[in-house]
Amino acid sequence: MSLLPRLSALAFLGALTILGAPTLLARQATTQAALDARVKAFLAERAGTWRDLNVPDVDGQSLHDLIVEHRYTRALEIGTSTGHSGIWIAWGLSKTGGRLITVELDEGRHAEAKRNFEAAGLARYVDARLGDAHAIVPALEGPFDFVFSDADKDWYPNYFRAVFPKVVKGGVFTTHNVSEAGRRGAMGSREYLAVLRATAGADTTVDERGGGLAITFKR
Ligand SMILES: C[S@@+](CC[C@H](N)C(=O)[O-])C[C@H]1O[C@@H](n2cnc3c(N)ncnc32)[C@H](O)[C@@H]1O
């Protein structure tokens, strides 16, 4: 092919790309809007029915908002239960192009969580693993930019020490049932907060509105 027809072919392809881009963006927006509607309908239908130590909505919303605001994509949850927090996290990740690894020990809860992720339309954003987080979590390679720790409270410091080094700068490690006052029945909540606050390169605040959410950013 001589130079002129080759240039026209390139120009034609360029025009196709430029003209096609808005169409693609519009299609993606429509797909996300449909997913948003499905997740909202699922959460509305299930409101008040989460009875397996699941987070309250206000904490689910905070987890979702952290992910969307900071454009996090590499998420880990310790303690899936039946998937309420996982749904909020995966919903956030559907908007950032991310994925969640979530770990649960109880077979029945793990199976129910998987059904819930499917029903909410979010299964493709979740890698739900069944097993003991004491073994699974330290073996995960990372890196992560978002972590939600919500399994056995007496193991919180161990999860934090195993995973925080694998959190990227600017990433966040969140922990449920933590309070400045040490109430909320979270065993060693105050001692755990002391561990978070003694960690170099970590800035921790506590959102007390729901079940108590410690939010630790990595500098
Ligand atoms: C507070 S619930 C998690 C609630 C969940 N994040 C939600 O909001 O839907 C804690 C879960 O951690 C699980 N768990 C406790 N110890 C664990 C371990 N060693 N490995 C994995 N999961 C564990 C429990 O079976 C329980 O389902």
The ligand as a Gaussian input file, in Angstrom:
#p B3LYP/6-31G(d) Opt

LIG

0 1
 C      -18.692000      -9.890000      62.543000
 S      -18.839000     -11.208000      61.413000
 C      -18.495000     -10.491000      59.842000
 C      -19.649000      -9.653000      59.325000
 C      -19.468000      -9.232000      57.901000
 N      -18.271000      -8.465000      57.732000
 C      -20.658000      -8.438000      57.461000
 O      -20.779000      -7.263000      57.852000
 O      -21.512000      -8.944000      56.739000
 C      -17.365000     -12.122000      61.711000
 C      -17.222000     -13.344000      60.839000
 O      -15.867000     -13.782000      60.949000
 C      -15.856000     -15.184000      60.894000
 N      -14.597000     -15.654000      61.489000
 C      -14.253000     -15.731000      62.802000
 N      -13.025000     -16.235000      62.950000
 C      -12.564000     -16.474000      61.688000
 C      -11.344000     -17.011000      61.177000
 N      -10.357000     -17.384000      61.975000
 N      -11.225000     -17.124000      59.836000
 C      -12.223000     -16.717000      59.003000
 N      -13.388000     -16.221000      59.441000
 C      -13.562000     -16.099000      60.763000
 C      -17.107000     -15.599000      61.671000
 O      -17.516000     -16.903000      61.292000
 C      -18.105000     -14.511000      61.293000
 O      -18.938000     -14.914000      60.232000

